[in-house]
C-alpha cells in the first residue's frame, strides 16, 4: 500500500500600497499582488517519487507551472511571484522516473492582502496510471487571526462558598436558544464543584443559580472533587462525561451524567472509563468528544504529575469504552514544557483539529494539531496563541484549559486565564 505523501505549502501574501507625501513611493509589485511559496517534505516523500509539479490556474489568467526535483537538495521548493489577489486553484502531481503520476492533490488558495495562510496538502495515491483522486486538505492556524476578546474576562468568581478560590475549566455548549457553560469553582484543599452559567451570545454571561449543579459524593469514587467534561445532546438529553476522584493524589476516573436542562443532573453510580496505575496516566481527565461514522471519540488528558500526555478512548454507544494505544500525543517541543493537556477537538471537513495547552512550568500557550483518523497527529511546531497576547495583558501570567469549537459560524476558544485570580476568557478567530 502506498503511503500518504505530505506536501507542505506556505502561502505568503505581501501587499504594497502608495502613500501621499512629498516623495512618491512606486510599488515594485502590482497593488494587491502576492506570492505563493511551496516546499516539499522530502524526508517523508516516497522513494519512487522523483519530481513534483505544481500548477496554478485561474479564470482569465494564464496557467503557471513549476517543477521541483526531489533528487536535488536545492530544488525541493519553489515560489510563484507577482500573483494577482484572489482565489487560485493549486494542483500538485508527483511523478516517478517513468513520468507516471503516482500521487495527486488539489485545493483552492486565497491570495489576500496583508495575511499569511499555512496549508498542508496531502497527496493521495492515484492507484496506477489512472484512478480516482481522493483529496484531503488541512488548513493551518494563523497566529495573526486569533484576537482576544477586548472585554475579557467574560466570567468572574462570585467569591462564595463554592468558588472563593477562583473559577477554571469552562465547557461551553451551544443549545438551540442560548449558550450553556459548566465550569469549576475552586475552594479550599483543591475541592471543586461544577457550576453553571448561560448567555444569549456567548460573551455576556449570567448565573441563574448560585449553587453547584454537580457535587462531590462523600461516600463514592468522586468524593474529593468533580470537574466538568465534554457535553453532547442526543435524543433530547444532555450527556456529560465529567471528571472526578477521591483524592488529589489517587486515581481520577471519567464519570457520566445526564440532564434535560443542563442544571439538574443525574450521575451514574460508577465511572464509564477507569484510570489505572499505568505509568503514563493514573489520572485521566475527559476534555472533548467527537462523533464520526457512529463512533464516539473521547479525547482526554493523562496526568502523572508533572508529566501530561493526551489519550483517546472510542465507543459505539457512548457507555462502553475502549482505550486506544495511548498516548496519542506527547510533549516534543521546548515550548510545551513537561506536558500537553486539555485536547479540545473538532471535526471539520473530515479532519480532526485539536487545540491543546502546554503545561509546566509555564502554562502560557496553546498549540494546534491535525489528524485524519483521530489517532495519528501532526503538531504545529510553534504555538498560535500565548498569554502575552491576551487583551491588555489581563491573563499574562497563565492561560489553560482551552474549549475550542465553532459557535454560530465563528471559531472560538473559551479558556481559563489567571493573574490575580482564575477567571474565564474567550479568544476569537477572525
C-alpha positions, 0 to 999 in steps of 0.5 A: 500500500502506498503511503500518504505523501505530505506536501507542505505549502506556505502561502505568503501574501505581501501587499504594497500600497502608495502613500501621499507625501512629498516623495512618491513611493512606486510599488515594485509589485502590482497593488494587491499582488502576492506570492505563493511559496511551496516546499516539499517534505522530502524526508517523508516523500516516497522513494519512487517519487522523483519530481513534483509539479505544481500548477496554478490556474485561474479564470482569465489568467494564464496557467503557471507551472513549476517543477521541483526535483526531489533528487536535488537538495536545492530544488525541493521548493519553489515560489510563484511571484507577482500573483494577482489577489484572489482565489487560485486553484493549486494542483500538485502531481508527483511523478516517478522516473517513468513520468507516471503520476503516482500521487495527486492533490488539489485545493483552492488558495486565497491570495489576500492582502496583508495575511499569511495562510499555512496549508498542508496538502496531502497527496493521495495515491492515484492507484496506477496510471489512472484512478480516482483522486481522493483529496484531503486538505488541512488548513493551518492556524494563523497566529495573526487571526486569533484576537482576544476578546477586548472585554475579557474576562467574560466570567468572574468568581462570585467569591462564595462558598463554592468558588472563593478560590477562583473559577477554571475549566469552562465547557461551553455548549451551544443549545438551540436558544442560548449558550450553556457553560459548566465550569469549576469553582475552586475552594479550599484543599483543591475541592471543586464543584461544577457550576453553571452559567448561560448567555444569549451570545456567548460573551455576556454571561449570567448565573441563574443559580448560585449553587453547584449543579454537580457535587462531590459524593462523600461516600463514592469514587468522586468524593474529593472533587468533580470537574466538568467534561465534554457535553453532547445532546442526543435524543433530547438529553444532555450527556456529560462525561465529567471528571472526578476522584477521591483524592488529589493524589489517587486515581481520577476516573471519567464519570457520566451524567445526564440532564434535560436542562443542563442544571439538574443532573443525574450521575451514574453510580460508577465511572464509564472509563477507569484510570489505572496505575499505568505509568503514563496516566493514573489520572485521566481527565475527559476534555472533548468528544467527537462523533464520526461514522457512529463512533464516539471519540473521547479525547482526554488528558493523562496526568502523572504529575508533572508529566501530561500526555493526551489519550483517546478512548472510542465507543459505539454507544457512548457507555462502553469504552475502549482505550486506544494505544495511548498516548496519542500525543506527547510533549516534543517541543521546548515550548510545551514544557513537561506536558500537553493537556486539555485536547479540545477537538473538532471535526471539520471537513473530515479532519480532526483539529485539536487545540491543546495547552502546554503545561509546566512550568509555564502554562502560557500557550496553546498549540494546534494539531491535525489528524485524519483518523483521530489517532495519528497527529501532526503538531504545529511546531510553534504555538498560535496563541500565548498569554502575552497576547491576551487583551491588555495583558489581563491573563499574562501570567497563565492561560489553560484549559482551552474549549475550542469549537465553532459557535454560530459560524465563528471559531472560538476558544473559551479558556481559563486565564489567571493573574490575580485570580482564575477567571474565564476568557474567550479568544476569537478567530477572525 
